[in-house]
């Protein structure tokens, strides 16, 4: 069983393009008691960063269970990516 002490072992600059980043809002699509609920990704685990298989440790909103739960990559749908502040040098208003 995985524990919440695992850390992301993917480098998003060179990782898989379809991996959702930590902090993303997701909807649970798997058939089970959490189907349709929303949550936030806390941790990502991939046994092999070259393969599309990965697991997400998700804090579920509105569930009686207060601990995050592990989900396989195909059980989640991205609903919002985390906001990222750009340095002032990367944009211009005029």
Phi and psi restraints in degrees (range 20) as a CNS / XPLOR table:
assign (resid 1 and name C) (resid 2 and name N)
       (resid 2 and name CA) (resid 2 and name C) 1.0 -75.5 20.0 2
assign (resid 2 and name N) (resid 2 and name CA)
       (resid 2 and name C) (resid 3 and name N) 1.0 152.8 20.0 2
assign (resid 2 and name C) (resid 3 and name N)
       (resid 3 and name CA) (resid 3 and name C) 1.0 -118.8 20.0 2
assign (resid 3 and name N) (resid 3 and name CA)
       (resid 3 and name C) (resid 4 and name N) 1.0 164.6 20.0 2
assign (resid 3 and name C) (resid 4 and name N)
       (resid 4 and name CA) (resid 4 and name C) 1.0 -77.3 20.0 2
assign (resid 4 and name N) (resid 4 and name CA)
       (resid 4 and name C) (resid 5 and name N) 1.0 4.8 20.0 2
assign (resid 4 and name C) (resid 5 and name N)
       (resid 5 and name CA) (resid 5 and name C) 1.0 -85.2 20.0 2
assign (resid 5 and name N) (resid 5 and name CA)
       (resid 5 and name C) (resid 6 and name N) 1.0 -5.5 20.0 2
assign (resid 5 and name C) (resid 6 and name N)
       (resid 6 and name CA) (resid 6 and name C) 1.0 -70.8 20.0 2
assign (resid 6 and name N) (resid 6 and name CA)
       (resid 6 and name C) (resid 7 and name N) 1.0 146.6 20.0 2
assign (resid 6 and name C) (resid 7 and name N)
       (resid 7 and name CA) (resid 7 and name C) 1.0 -114.6 20.0 2
assign (resid 7 and name N) (resid 7 and name CA)
       (resid 7 and name C) (resid 8 and name N) 1.0 160.0 20.0 2
assign (resid 7 and name C) (resid 8 and name N)
       (resid 8 and name CA) (resid 8 and name C) 1.0 -59.4 20.0 2
assign (resid 8 and name N) (resid 8 and name CA)
       (resid 8 and name C) (resid 9 and name N) 1.0 128.8 20.0 2
assign (resid 8 and name C) (resid 9 and name N)
       (resid 9 and name CA) (resid 9 and name C) 1.0 -110.1 20.0 2
assign (resid 9 and name N) (resid 9 and name CA)
       (resid 9 and name C) (resid 10 and name N) 1.0 23.1 20.0 2
assign (resid 9 and name C) (resid 10 and name N)
       (resid 10 and name CA) (resid 10 and name C) 1.0 -113.1 20.0 2
assign (resid 10 and name N) (resid 10 and name CA)
       (resid 10 and name C) (resid 11 and name N) 1.0 140.0 20.0 2
assign (resid 10 and name C) (resid 11 and name N)
       (resid 11 and name CA) (resid 11 and name C) 1.0 -98.8 20.0 2
assign (resid 11 and name N) (resid 11 and name CA)
       (resid 11 and name C) (resid 12 and name N) 1.0 113.8 20.0 2
assign (resid 11 and name C) (resid 12 and name N)
       (resid 12 and name CA) (resid 12 and name C) 1.0 -68.3 20.0 2
assign (resid 12 and name N) (resid 12 and name CA)
       (resid 12 and name C) (resid 13 and name N) 1.0 -21.5 20.0 2
assign (resid 12 and name C) (resid 13 and name N)
       (resid 13 and name CA) (resid 13 and name C) 1.0 -70.4 20.0 2
assign (resid 13 and name N) (resid 13 and name CA)
       (resid 13 and name C) (resid 14 and name N) 1.0 -28.6 20.0 2
assign (resid 13 and name C) (resid 14 and name N)
       (resid 14 and name CA) (resid 14 and name C) 1.0 -123.8 20.0 2
assign (resid 14 and name N) (resid 14 and name CA)
       (resid 14 and name C) (resid 15 and name N) 1.0 6.8 20.0 2
assign (resid 14 and name C) (resid 15 and name N)
       (resid 15 and name CA) (resid 15 and name C) 1.0 -80.9 20.0 2
assign (resid 15 and name N) (resid 15 and name CA)
       (resid 15 and name C) (resid 16 and name N) 1.0 -170.2 20.0 2
assign (resid 15 and name C) (resid 16 and name N)
       (resid 16 and name CA) (resid 16 and name C) 1.0 -72.0 20.0 2
assign (resid 16 and name N) (resid 16 and name CA)
       (resid 16 and name C) (resid 17 and name N) 1.0 140.6 20.0 2
assign (resid 16 and name C) (resid 17 and name N)
       (resid 17 and name CA) (resid 17 and name C) 1.0 -69.8 20.0 2
assign (resid 17 and name N) (resid 17 and name CA)
       (resid 17 and name C) (resid 18 and name N) 1.0 -21.5 20.0 2
assign (resid 17 and name C) (resid 18 and name N)
       (resid 18 and name CA) (resid 18 and name C) 1.0 -95.7 20.0 2
assign (resid 18 and name N) (resid 18 and name CA)
       (resid 18 and name C) (resid 19 and name N) 1.0 7.5 20.0 2
assign (resid 18 and name C) (resid 19 and name N)
       (resid 19 and name CA) (resid 19 and name C) 1.0 -83.4 20.0 2
assign (resid 19 and name N) (resid 19 and name CA)
       (resid 19 and name C) (resid 20 and name N) 1.0 127.0 20.0 2
assign (resid 19 and name C) (resid 20 and name N)
       (resid 20 and name CA) (resid 20 and name C) 1.0 -76.3 20.0 2
assign (resid 20 and name N) (resid 20 and name CA)
       (resid 20 and name C) (resid 21 and name N) 1.0 136.5 20.0 2
assign (resid 20 and name C) (resid 21 and name N)
       (resid 21 and name CA) (resid 21 and name C) 1.0 -75.4 20.0 2
assign (resid 21 and name N) (resid 21 and name CA)
       (resid 21 and name C) (resid 22 and name N) 1.0 156.3 20.0 2
assign (resid 21 and name C) (resid 22 and name N)
       (resid 22 and name CA) (resid 22 and name C) 1.0 -59.0 20.0 2
assign (resid 22 and name N) (resid 22 and name CA)
       (resid 22 and name C) (resid 23 and name N) 1.0 142.6 20.0 2
assign (resid 22 and name C) (resid 23 and name N)
       (resid 23 and name CA) (resid 23 and name C) 1.0 95.6 20.0 2
assign (resid 23 and name N) (resid 23 and name CA)
       (resid 23 and name C) (resid 24 and name N) 1.0 -9.3 20.0 2
assign (resid 23 and name C) (resid 24 and name N)
       (resid 24 and name CA) (resid 24 and name C) 1.0 -72.3 20.0 2
assign (resid 24 and name N) (resid 24 and name CA)
       (resid 24 and name C) (resid 25 and name N) 1.0 144.5 20.0 2
assign (resid 24 and name C) (resid 25 and name N)
       (resid 25 and name CA) (resid 25 and name C) 1.0 -84.9 20.0 2
assign (resid 25 and name N) (resid 25 and name CA)
       (resid 25 and name C) (resid 26 and name N) 1.0 134.2 20.0 2
assign (resid 25 and name C) (resid 26 and name N)
       (resid 26 and name CA) (resid 26 and name C) 1.0 -134.2 20.0 2
assign (resid 26 and name N) (resid 26 and name CA)
       (resid 26 and name C) (resid 27 and name N) 1.0 158.7 20.0 2
assign (resid 26 and name C) (resid 27 and name N)
       (resid 27 and name CA) (resid 27 and name C) 1.0 -113.0 20.0 2
assign (resid 27 and name N) (resid 27 and name CA)
       (resid 27 and name C) (resid 28 and name N) 1.0 136.3 20.0 2
assign (resid 27 and name C) (resid 28 and name N)
       (resid 28 and name CA) (resid 28 and name C) 1.0 -83.9 20.0 2
assign (resid 28 and name N) (resid 28 and name CA)
       (resid 28 and name C) (resid 29 and name N) 1.0 123.3 20.0 2
assign (resid 28 and name C) (resid 29 and name N)
       (resid 29 and name CA) (resid 29 and name C) 1.0 -108.2 20.0 2
assign (resid 29 and name N) (resid 29 and name CA)
       (resid 29 and name C) (resid 30 and name N) 1.0 -6.0 20.0 2
assign (resid 29 and name C) (resid 30 and name N)
       (resid 30 and name CA) (resid 30 and name C) 1.0 -69.3 20.0 2
assign (resid 30 and name N) (resid 30 and name CA)
       (resid 30 and name C) (resid 31 and name N) 1.0 155.2 20.0 2
assign (resid 30 and name C) (resid 31 and name N)
       (resid 31 and name CA) (resid 31 and name C) 1.0 -81.6 20.0 2
assign (resid 31 and name N) (resid 31 and name CA)
       (resid 31 and name C) (resid 32 and name N) 1.0 110.2 20.0 2
assign (resid 31 and name C) (resid 32 and name N)
       (resid 32 and name CA) (resid 32 and name C) 1.0 175.0 20.0 2
assign (resid 32 and name N) (resid 32 and name CA)
       (resid 32 and name C) (resid 33 and name N) 1.0 -172.2 20.0 2
assign (resid 32 and name C) (resid 33 and name N)
       (resid 33 and name CA) (resid 33 and name C) 1.0 -68.6 20.0 2
assign (resid 33 and name N) (resid 33 and name CA)
       (resid 33 and name C) (resid 34 and name N) 1.0 -15.5 20.0 2
assign (resid 33 and name C) (resid 34 and name N)
       (resid 34 and name CA) (resid 34 and name C) 1.0 -99.8 20.0 2
assign (resid 34 and name N) (resid 34 and name CA)
       (resid 34 and name C) (resid 35 and name N) 1.0 0.5 20.0 2
assign (resid 34 and name C) (resid 35 and name N)
       (resid 35 and name CA) (resid 35 and name C) 1.0 -53.9 20.0 2
assign (resid 35 and name N) (resid 35 and name CA)
       (resid 35 and name C) (resid 36 and name N) 1.0 129.9 20.0 2
assign (resid 35 and name C) (resid 36 and name N)
       (resid 36 and name CA) (resid 36 and name C) 1.0 89.2 20.0 2
assign (resid 36 and name N) (resid 36 and name CA)
       (resid 36 and name C) (resid 37 and name N) 1.0 -13.7 20.0 2
assign (resid 36 and name C) (resid 37 and name N)
       (resid 37 and name CA) (resid 37 and name C) 1.0 -78.5 20.0 2
assign (resid 37 and name N) (resid 37 and name CA)
       (resid 37 and name C) (resid 38 and name N) 1.0 159.3 20.0 2
assign (resid 37 and name C) (resid 38 and name N)
       (resid 38 and name CA) (resid 38 and name C) 1.0 -106.5 20.0 2
assign (resid 38 and name N) (resid 38 and name CA)
       (resid 38 and name C) (resid 39 and name N) 1.0 159.5 20.0 2
assign (resid 38 and name C) (resid 39 and name N)
       (resid 39 and name CA) (resid 39 and name C) 1.0 -162.1 20.0 2
assign (resid 39 and name N) (resid 39 and name CA)
       (resid 39 and name C) (resid 40 and name N) 1.0 -178.8 20.0 2
assign (resid 39 and name C) (resid 40 and name N)
       (resid 40 and name CA) (resid 40 and name C) 1.0 -126.2 20.0 2
assign (resid 40 and name N) (resid 40 and name CA)
       (resid 40 and name C) (resid 41 and name N) 1.0 132.0 20.0 2
assign (resid 40 and name C) (resid 41 and name N)
       (resid 41 and name CA) (resid 41 and name C) 1.0 -72.1 20.0 2
assign (resid 41 and name N) (resid 41 and name CA)
       (resid 41 and name C) (resid 42 and name N) 1.0 127.5 20.0 2
assign (resid 41 and name C) (resid 42 and name N)
       (resid 42 and name CA) (resid 42 and name C) 1.0 -100.8 20.0 2
assign (resid 42 and name N) (resid 42 and name CA)
       (resid 42 and name C) (resid 43 and name N) 1.0 -42.4 20.0 2
assign (resid 42 and name C) (resid 43 and name N)
       (resid 43 and name CA) (resid 43 and name C) 1.0 -142.3 20.0 2
assign (resid 43 and name N) (resid 43 and name CA)
       (resid 43 and name C) (resid 44 and name N) 1.0 147.8 20.0 2
assign (resid 43 and name C) (resid 44 and name N)
       (resid 44 and name CA) (resid 44 and name C) 1.0 -121.0 20.0 2
assign (resid 44 and name N) (resid 44 and name CA)
       (resid 44 and name C) (resid 45 and name N) 1.0 136.1 20.0 2
assign (resid 44 and name C) (resid 45 and name N)
       (resid 45 and name CA) (resid 45 and name C) 1.0 -129.7 20.0 2
assign (resid 45 and name N) (resid 45 and name CA)
       (resid 45 and name C) (resid 46 and name N) 1.0 130.8 20.0 2
assign (resid 45 and name C) (resid 46 and name N)
       (resid 46 and name CA) (resid 46 and name C) 1.0 -132.8 20.0 2
assign (resid 46 and name N) (resid 46 and name CA)
       (resid 46 and name C) (resid 47 and name N) 1.0 120.2 20.0 2
assign (resid 46 and name C) (resid 47 and name N)
       (resid 47 and name CA) (resid 47 and name C) 1.0 -61.4 20.0 2
assign (resid 47 and name N) (resid 47 and name CA)
       (resid 47 and name C) (resid 48 and name N) 1.0 -33.7 20.0 2
assign (resid 47 and name C) (resid 48 and name N)
       (resid 48 and name CA) (resid 48 and name C) 1.0 -139.2 20.0 2
assign (resid 48 and name N) (resid 48 and name CA)
       (resid 48 and name C) (resid 49 and name N) 1.0 106.8 20.0 2
assign (resid 48 and name C) (resid 49 and name N)
       (resid 49 and name CA) (resid 49 and name C) 1.0 -59.7 20.0 2
assign (resid 49 and name N) (resid 49 and name CA)
       (resid 49 and name C) (resid 50 and name N) 1.0 -13.3 20.0 2
assign (resid 49 and name C) (resid 50 and name N)
       (resid 50 and name CA) (resid 50 and name C) 1.0 -86.0 20.0 2
assign (resid 50 and name N) (resid 50 and name CA)
       (resid 50 and name C) (resid 51 and name N) 1.0 -10.9 20.0 2
assign (resid 50 and name C) (resid 51 and name N)
       (resid 51 and name CA) (resid 51 and name C) 1.0 -103.8 20.0 2
assign (resid 51 and name N) (resid 51 and name CA)
       (resid 51 and name C) (resid 52 and name N) 1.0 152.2 20.0 2
assign (resid 51 and name C) (resid 52 and name N)
       (resid 52 and name CA) (resid 52 and name C) 1.0 -74.0 20.0 2
assign (resid 52 and name N) (resid 52 and name CA)
       (resid 52 and name C) (resid 53 and name N) 1.0 -10.1 20.0 2
assign (resid 52 and name C) (resid 53 and name N)
       (resid 53 and name CA) (resid 53 and name C) 1.0 -72.4 20.0 2
assign (resid 53 and name N) (resid 53 and name CA)
       (resid 53 and name C) (resid 54 and name N) 1.0 124.5 20.0 2
assign (resid 53 and name C) (resid 54 and name N)
       (resid 54 and name CA) (resid 54 and name C) 1.0 -151.3 20.0 2
assign (resid 54 and name N) (resid 54 and name CA)
       (resid 54 and name C) (resid 55 and name N) 1.0 165.9 20.0 2
assign (resid 54 and name C) (resid 55 and name N)
       (resid 55 and name CA) (resid 55 and name C) 1.0 -123.9 20.0 2
assign (resid 55 and name N) (resid 55 and name CA)
       (resid 55 and name C) (resid 56 and name N) 1.0 145.0 20.0 2
assign (resid 55 and name C) (resid 56 and name N)
       (resid 56 and name CA) (resid 56 and name C) 1.0 -118.7 20.0 2
assign (resid 56 and name N) (resid 56 and name CA)
       (resid 56 and name C) (resid 57 and name N) 1.0 134.8 20.0 2
assign (resid 56 and name C) (resid 57 and name N)
       (resid 57 and name CA) (resid 57 and name C) 1.0 -97.0 20.0 2
assign (resid 57 and name N) (resid 57 and name CA)
       (resid 57 and name C) (resid 58 and name N) 1.0 108.0 20.0 2
assign (resid 57 and name C) (resid 58 and name N)
       (resid 58 and name CA) (resid 58 and name C) 1.0 -115.4 20.0 2
assign (resid 58 and name N) (resid 58 and name CA)
       (resid 58 and name C) (resid 59 and name N) 1.0 129.4 20.0 2
assign (resid 58 and name C) (resid 59 and name N)
       (resid 59 and name CA) (resid 59 and name C) 1.0 -84.5 20.0 2
assign (resid 59 and name N) (resid 59 and name CA)
       (resid 59 and name C) (resid 60 and name N) 1.0 119.9 20.0 2
assign (resid 59 and name C) (resid 60 and name N)
       (resid 60 and name CA) (resid 60 and name C) 1.0 -92.9 20.0 2
assign (resid 60 and name N) (resid 60 and name CA)
       (resid 60 and name C) (resid 61 and name N) 1.0 132.0 20.0 2
assign (resid 60 and name C) (resid 61 and name N)
       (resid 61 and name CA) (resid 61 and name C) 1.0 -84.7 20.0 2
assign (resid 61 and name N) (resid 61 and name CA)
       (resid 61 and name C) (resid 62 and name N) 1.0 136.3 20.0 2
assign (resid 61 and name C) (resid 62 and name N)
       (resid 62 and name CA) (resid 62 and name C) 1.0 78.9 20.0 2
assign (resid 62 and name N) (resid 62 and name CA)
       (resid 62 and name C) (resid 63 and name N) 1.0 10.6 20.0 2
assign (resid 62 and name C) (resid 63 and name N)
       (resid 63 and name CA) (resid 63 and name C) 1.0 -101.3 20.0 2
assign (resid 63 and name N) (resid 63 and name CA)
       (resid 63 and name C) (resid 64 and name N) 1.0 151.3 20.0 2
assign (resid 63 and name C) (resid 64 and name N)
       (resid 64 and name CA) (resid 64 and name C) 1.0 -68.9 20.0 2
assign (resid 64 and name N) (resid 64 and name CA)
       (resid 64 and name C) (resid 65 and name N) 1.0 -25.3 20.0 2
assign (resid 64 and name C) (resid 65 and name N)
       (resid 65 and name CA) (resid 65 and name C) 1.0 -73.2 20.0 2
assign (resid 65 and name N) (resid 65 and name CA)
       (resid 65 and name C) (resid 66 and name N) 1.0 120.5 20.0 2
assign (resid 65 and name C) (resid 66 and name N)
       (resid 66 and name CA) (resid 66 and name C) 1.0 -91.6 20.0 2
assign (resid 66 and name N) (resid 66 and name CA)
       (resid 66 and name C) (resid 67 and name N) 1.0 -17.1 20.0 2
assign (resid 66 and name C) (resid 67 and name N)
       (resid 67 and name CA) (resid 67 and name C) 1.0 -85.4 20.0 2
assign (resid 67 and name N) (resid 67 and name CA)
       (resid 67 and name C) (resid 68 and name N) 1.0 143.5 20.0 2
assign (resid 67 and name C) (resid 68 and name N)
       (resid 68 and name CA) (resid 68 and name C) 1.0 -61.1 20.0 2
assign (resid 68 and name N) (resid 68 and name CA)
       (resid 68 and name C) (resid 69 and name N) 1.0 158.6 20.0 2
assign (resid 68 and name C) (resid 69 and name N)
       (resid 69 and name CA) (resid 69 and name C) 1.0 -126.7 20.0 2
assign (resid 69 and name N) (resid 69 and name CA)
       (resid 69 and name C) (resid 70 and name N) 1.0 144.7 20.0 2
assign (resid 69 and name C) (resid 70 and name N)
       (resid 70 and name CA) (resid 70 and name C) 1.0 -82.3 20.0 2
assign (resid 70 and name N) (resid 70 and name CA)
       (resid 70 and name C) (resid 71 and name N) 1.0 135.9 20.0 2
assign (resid 70 and name C) (resid 71 and name N)
       (resid 71 and name CA) (resid 71 and name C) 1.0 -132.0 20.0 2
assign (resid 71 and name N) (resid 71 and name CA)
       (resid 71 and name C) (resid 72 and name N) 1.0 146.4 20.0 2
assign (resid 71 and name C) (resid 72 and name N)
       (resid 72 and name CA) (resid 72 and name C) 1.0 -76.1 20.0 2
assign (resid 72 and name N) (resid 72 and name CA)
       (resid 72 and name C) (resid 73 and name N) 1.0 155.9 20.0 2
assign (resid 72 and name C) (resid 73 and name N)
       (resid 73 and name CA) (resid 73 and name C) 1.0 -54.3 20.0 2
assign (resid 73 and name N) (resid 73 and name CA)
       (resid 73 and name C) (resid 74 and name N) 1.0 -33.9 20.0 2
assign (resid 73 and name C) (resid 74 and name N)
       (resid 74 and name CA) (resid 74 and name C) 1.0 -88.3 20.0 2
assign (resid 74 and name N) (resid 74 and name CA)
       (resid 74 and name C) (resid 75 and name N) 1.0 5.9 20.0 2
assign (resid 74 and name C) (resid 75 and name N)
       (resid 75 and name CA) (resid 75 and name C) 1.0 -98.4 20.0 2
assign (resid 75 and name N) (resid 75 and name CA)
       (resid 75 and name C) (resid 76 and name N) 1.0 -0.2 20.0 2
assign (resid 75 and name C) (resid 76 and name N)
       (resid 76 and name CA) (resid 76 and name C) 1.0 -124.5 20.0 2
assign (resid 76 and name N) (resid 76 and name CA)
       (resid 76 and name C) (resid 77 and name N) 1.0 152.1 20.0 2
assign (resid 76 and name C) (resid 77 and name N)
       (resid 77 and name CA) (resid 77 and name C) 1.0 -125.2 20.0 2
assign (resid 77 and name N) (resid 77 and name CA)
       (resid 77 and name C) (resid 78 and name N) 1.0 130.6 20.0 2
assign (resid 77 and name C) (resid 78 and name N)
       (resid 78 and name CA) (resid 78 and name C) 1.0 -71.4 20.0 2
assign (resid 78 and name N) (resid 78 and name CA)
       (resid 78 and name C) (resid 79 and name N) 1.0 128.6 20.0 2
assign (resid 78 and name C) (resid 79 and name N)
       (resid 79 and name CA) (resid 79 and name C) 1.0 -114.5 20.0 2
assign (resid 79 and name N) (resid 79 and name CA)
       (resid 79 and name C) (resid 80 and name N) 1.0 -24.1 20.0 2
assign (resid 79 and name C) (resid 80 and name N)
       (resid 80 and name CA) (resid 80 and name C) 1.0 -163.6 20.0 2
assign (resid 80 and name N) (resid 80 and name CA)
       (resid 80 and name C) (resid 81 and name N) 1.0 133.6 20.0 2
assign (resid 80 and name C) (resid 81 and name N)
       (resid 81 and name CA) (resid 81 and name C) 1.0 -84.4 20.0 2
assign (resid 81 and name N) (resid 81 and name CA)
       (resid 81 and name C) (resid 82 and name N) 1.0 155.4 20.0 2
assign (resid 81 and name C) (resid 82 and name N)
       (resid 82 and name CA) (resid 82 and name C) 1.0 -65.7 20.0 2
assign (resid 82 and name N) (resid 82 and name CA)
       (resid 82 and name C) (resid 83 and name N) 1.0 147.7 20.0 2
assign (resid 82 and name C) (resid 83 and name N)
       (resid 83 and name CA) (resid 83 and name C) 1.0 -75.6 20.0 2
assign (resid 83 and name N) (resid 83 and name CA)
       (resid 83 and name C) (resid 84 and name N) 1.0 140.6 20.0 2
assign (resid 83 and name C) (resid 84 and name N)
       (resid 84 and name CA) (resid 84 and name C) 1.0 -125.3 20.0 2
assign (resid 84 and name N) (resid 84 and name CA)
       (resid 84 and name C) (resid 85 and name N) 1.0 126.8 20.0 2
assign (resid 84 and name C) (resid 85 and name N)
       (resid 85 and name CA) (resid 85 and name C) 1.0 -83.1 20.0 2
assign (resid 85 and name N) (resid 85 and name CA)
       (resid 85 and name C) (resid 86 and name N) 1.0 128.2 20.0 2
assign (resid 85 and name C) (resid 86 and name N)
       (resid 86 and name CA) (resid 86 and name C) 1.0 -89.5 20.0 2
assign (resid 86 and name N) (resid 86 and name CA)
       (resid 86 and name C) (resid 87 and name N) 1.0 141.5 20.0 2
assign (resid 86 and name C) (resid 87 and name N)
       (resid 87 and name CA) (resid 87 and name C) 1.0 -62.2 20.0 2
assign (resid 87 and name N) (resid 87 and name CA)
       (resid 87 and name C) (resid 88 and name N) 1.0 149.4 20.0 2
assign (resid 87 and name C) (resid 88 and name N)
       (resid 88 and name CA) (resid 88 and name C) 1.0 -57.5 20.0 2
assign (resid 88 and name N) (resid 88 and name CA)
       (resid 88 and name C) (resid 89 and name N) 1.0 -27.0 20.0 2
assign (resid 88 and name C) (resid 89 and name N)
       (resid 89 and name CA) (resid 89 and name C) 1.0 -71.5 20.0 2
assign (resid 89 and name N) (resid 89 and name CA)
       (resid 89 and name C) (resid 90 and name N) 1.0 -13.7 20.0 2
assign (resid 89 and name C) (resid 90 and name N)
       (resid 90 and name CA) (resid 90 and name C) 1.0 -95.6 20.0 2
assign (resid 90 and name N) (resid 90 and name CA)
       (resid 90 and name C) (resid 91 and name N) 1.0 -1.3 20.0 2
assign (resid 90 and name C) (resid 91 and name N)
       (resid 91 and name CA) (resid 91 and name C) 1.0 -146.0 20.0 2
assign (resid 91 and name N) (resid 91 and name CA)
       (resid 91 and name C) (resid 92 and name N) 1.0 159.2 20.0 2
assign (resid 91 and name C) (resid 92 and name N)
       (resid 92 and name CA) (resid 92 and name C) 1.0 -140.4 20.0 2
assign (resid 92 and name N) (resid 92 and name CA)
       (resid 92 and name C) (resid 93 and name N) 1.0 141.2 20.0 2
assign (resid 92 and name C) (resid 93 and name N)
       (resid 93 and name CA) (resid 93 and name C) 1.0 -95.4 20.0 2
assign (resid 93 and name N) (resid 93 and name CA)
       (resid 93 and name C) (resid 94 and name N) 1.0 -1.0 20.0 2
